[in-house]
Structure formats: C-alpha cells, structure tokens
Amino acid sequence: MSGAFAHGLVIGKFYPPHSGHHFLIRAAADACRRVTVVVMASSQESVPRADRVAWIRERWSAEPHVAVVGIADDLPVDYDSEDAWAGHVALMREAVAAGPPAPPVDAAFSSEPYGVELARRFGATPVLLDTGRDTFAVSGTKVRADPVAYWDELEPPVRGGLARRVVVLGAESTGTTTLARDLAAALRGRGGPHARTHWVPEYGRELTVAKLAVARGLAAPDGPPPTVFDLDWTDADFVAVGRRQNEAEDRAARDGGPVLVCDTDTLATTVWQERYTGRATGPVHRLAAAVPPRALYLLTSHEDVAFADDGLRDGEHLRPWMTGRFREVLAASGTPWRELRGDRATRLAAALAEVDTLLAGGWGLAEPLG
C-alpha cells in the first residue's frame, strides 16, 4: 500500500493524542509518500498545543516522511456553516504550508464523518477509518473524562504529561521514604493502570552515599574514616541534585501509572540547600519552577517518628525547624498539601485518602470549543 498517495493529511485536536489518533497517522504513513499531521488547538484547552505537537512528533520521529505541525484555532465548530468551514480550512492550509515542502494534499485521513467534506475542500480522496470506533474504542472526550480508564491507550510522553505527581517530603528521619514506598505499593496493589505505579527515590541520599565513599577513598589509611559530618555541600551539589531528581521523575512518569509517587522533589531541594548553605540559589529555584505541576504534597511531620541514625543523617536537632520551613514553603506553593502524623499505618491511610480524593476530582481538563 506504500505510496498510494503523494501527500496525506491528518487533522485533529489530539486533546490528548491516543491510540485511535495514532491508528490514523499510521494508516496515512503506510499509504502516503508524505504525511502532514495538523494539531489544531484552541486557547481554552488545558493541554498546550506545543505539548501535543511534541508528543506526536516523538512517536513518529523515526519516520521522516511524517511531519507534525500545530496551529491555534479559536474558530467556532459548525459543520453547517460555510464561513466556519472556510476559516478552519484556511488555518489547515496555513499549517501545511508551514511544514516541510510537499506536493498538494491528495488524501485526507479521518475517523469522523466530516472527513468527506474536508477531503472535498482539498480536492483530495477521503479515507475514513474506524468511524464506529470498533478497532480503537477510544476518543479524546473519553480520555479527558476518565484518563485512568484509558491509560493504556496513551503513549509514554502523554502519560508523563498527564500523570498526577504526588510528592512526599519532610525532614531527616521522618518516614518520607517509607511512606513513598508504602503509598506506591498500595496503589500498585489495586491493579489495572495503577499496577504501573512507580515511586521516585531521593537522589540527594544517593549523592550522599557517593560523596561519603569518595571521601573515604581519599582519606589517609591510618586515620579515622570520614563520616557524614565531614562532608562539604556546595551550591553545585544542589544543582546536581535538582537536575537528577527532575530527570528521574520524568523517566518514571512516562513509564508509570496515573499517579506518580515522588520521594522529595526540587522544591524540597531548595529547603535542603537552605539547611546546608544558609540560602537557596537562583539555579536551584529555577529547577524547582521548571517541574510539571504537582497534584499533591504530603509532609511527613517529625512528630511521632523517632530519629534513626543510619550513618547518612546529621540533623536530628534541625527536624523541628525543617518541618516548619516546609510548612511555609508549601503554604506559598499554591499546591494542595497535607501534613501527616501518627504511626506508619495511620500515615498511609491518610495518604491514600488524599490520593483517592485527588483521583475522584478528575483531571479538570477544559472542554474544547464545540
């Protein structure tokens, strides 16, 4: 079937892109020497046009004859209006022209009845696929209404963009890692899409282990081995922590379920930098500002948790200060948060209740222009 058409067109909102959309693109890629995918997004929609374009481009990056472009489209949708049709088609032509040079469009691929009229206006052949959603029983409307139910219909970059990121943070030895692991395990136990649930470990702890190993390797063989109290922390260390934490979080989100559990994040790194150097620097603040939106913060209080010295901790006396500082930072973050107290089981139950409330509230994605 390859090369049946010179230039295939696939248009849509791709809000968000799902398996049905990729079926259309795949069909066009197999039948056309060139393909242009046009993402038409209105300003009232919750997922930025640039994200949708990037997500589709990543999926089709190995096929250079498939070009993905985006254009703003705030025109009303009215299939009975000549003016509406003319306006939308003009935007489509503008988007196609902005892509790589290509022959005229001679095939329009669609899963909607309007595909026939769309093809006519381009002087092209209509190719209608799966109009009854018998092959891929999914639509953008269904995904927006219940992303969990259609999680398996989404590609990794879309999952990464839509995952609800729940961050557990707190002072030293307050049970943050224990809660993060327990929460992720409890969600995985629910099965379905939640079986993919990941938790993102704290990179700062990993770096502490590495710094301590290096210090011991450089120490005089006849002297006492260095301890965590002998380590020096620099601004560059905290930039590295923030960068590595963000990278690990993004990798886990793309491969994970609807909820991603994070054992700290770069907002917490700003507090840790304050704790060790007396202030948080611009580069670390910028790393914290660049992360995807957090859905929920869970603060583990130092109360009800005895300090356990595992050889990597040095701040028992600072736990009350850090808990208070985290409260201040979270109150100013604009993200919902809850402070957790009690024993391990009590904290997990409270965390699960917060996550369930979060999921019950949905994703809050705005309706597209109708």
Salt bridges, closest charged atoms under 4 A:
GLU45 OE2 - LYS13 NZ 3.37
GLU45 OE1 - ARG52 NH2 2.85
GLU58 OE2 - ARG254 NH2 2.16
ASP73 OD2 - HIS88 ND1 2.75
GLU82 OE1 - ARG121 NH2 2.75
GLU112 OE2 - ARG133 NH2 2.81
GLU117 OE2 - ARG120 NH2 2.66
GLU117 OE2 - ARG121 NE 2.72
ASP152 OD1 - ARG196 NE 3.53
GLU155 OE2 - ARG59 NE 3.84
GLU172 OE1 - ARG275 NH2 3.81
ASP182 OD2 - ARG344 NE 2.66
ASP235 OD2 - ARG279 NH2 2.70
ASP237 OD2 - LYS211 NZ 3.13
GLU247 OE2 - ARG243 NH1 3.53
GLU247 OE1 - ARG244 NH1 3.75
GLU249 OE2 - ARG165 NH1 2.85
GLU249 OE2 - ARG294 NH2 2.33
ASP250 OD1 - ARG165 NH1 3.04
ASP255 OD2 - HIS198 NE2 2.92
ASP265 OD2 - ARG294 NH1 3.03
GLU274 OE1 - ARG325 NE 2.96
GLU303 OE1 - ARG341 NE 3.11
ASP310 OD2 - ARG205 NH2 2.69
ASP310 OD2 - ARG313 NE 3.84
ASP314 OD1 - ARG275 NH2 2.83
GLU328 OE1 - ARG325 NH1 2.89
GLU339 OE1 - ARG327 NE 2.76
GLU339 OE2 - ARG341 NH2 3.13
GLU354 OE2 - ARG338 NH1 3.07
ASP356 OD1 - ARG190 NH1 2.70
